[in-house]
Structures are given as C-alpha cells and as structure tokens.
C-alpha cells in the first residue's frame, strides 16, 4: 500500500477545520477528524479512485463536510501526497499555491 505524506501546512488546516465544526456542534470536530482518517485509509487502498481536479491532483470529497482533500498519487514512488484541505466555499484555485 502506498505511503501517505502531507504538506506541512495540512495539520494546521485540519485543526482549524475541526475546531470550526466543534464550535458549531459539539462532537462534530471529532467526526471530521475521523472522516479524514477514513479518507486516508481509503486512498491507501484505492489511490486512483477519485476524479482529477487538476492533473496530476485528485479530489477526495469528505462525506458530510463541505470540503475535500487534494492529493497526488505517484505509483512509481508508491506515495500519496496530500497537499491541501479545500473548502468548497473557497475559490476553486485557492489550494494551487501549494503545488
């Protein structure tokens, strides 16, 4: 199974988003983190399952949340690299400064 690596800024993005959801509804922040962890597990098993958002990047839509993980899969390196958490209300190109 491929290794999952992340952009160093992703940890901040995930914490910020989890806190946002937790403030709205107690327990929802934990549900958000669990959904991200589930997404990483699914991507490791099926790295090419998601649609291209901007080649070579793909978009994994997080169930029940208004955001996606943007990632690149390099089969030659057996690596998934998650570059950003992208909120669907944000400008579609906002995450591209990370590539």
N, C-alpha and C positions, 0 to 999 in steps of 0.2 A: 504494500500500500504506500502511496506517496506520503512524503513528509509535508506537514503544513507549517509554513513560516508566515510571518506577518510584518507589515510595515510598522516601525516603532511607534507611530502615532495612533495606530489602531486601538491600543489599550486605552488611551485617553478617550477616543471616540466611543468605545463600548461603555466605559464607566459613565460618561456624560449621558449617553442614551438610557442606560439602566436607571440612573438617578432621575432622569426626566419621567420615565414610566412609573417609578416607585413613588414619586411625589403625586402623580395623578391617581394611582390606585395602589395601595399597599400590597406587596407581593408581586406586582407586575414587573418590577425590575428584575427580580429573581427569575421570573418566567422568561424574560427577554434574554438573560444570560444563558439559561438552559436551552433556549431556541438557537442561540449562536453556537453553543457546544454541539447540539444535534446537527446543525448545518455542517460543521467541520467534520463530524463523523460521516455524514452522507457524502460529502465531497471527497473524502479519502476513499470511499468505496466506489463512487461513480463520478470521477472528476470532470468528465466531459458532458454531464447531464444537462447543464444549464446553457441558455442561449448566449450568443455573443452579444456584448453591449458595445464593444469597440475592440476589434481584433488586436491583440490576442487575449483580450479581457472578457470575462464572462460575468453574469449577474445571477447571484443566488438570492431569490426573494424570500425574506423571512416571514413565515406564516404568522398571521395575526399582528404583524407590525408593519408600519409604513416605511420600511427601509430594506436595503439589500446589501449583501456582501459583494464587493467587486474583487475578482480574483483572476489570476493567470495560472494555467496548468502547463507545466513543461514536462512532457512524458520522457524526454531524453535525460532529464535530471531527476525524474520521479519526484517532482516538487509541485506543491500548490502554494502560491504566494498571494495572500490576501492583502490588497493594497488599501482598501477603504471600506468604511461603512457609509453607505449613501442613503440619505433620507429622500423619499420620493417627492417631498415638497421642495427640495433644493433644486437649483439649476442643474440640468442633466449633465453638464460638463464640469461641475464643481470638483469632482474627485480626480480629474485628469491632471491636476498639478502634481500628483504623486507618481506619475509614470515618467 
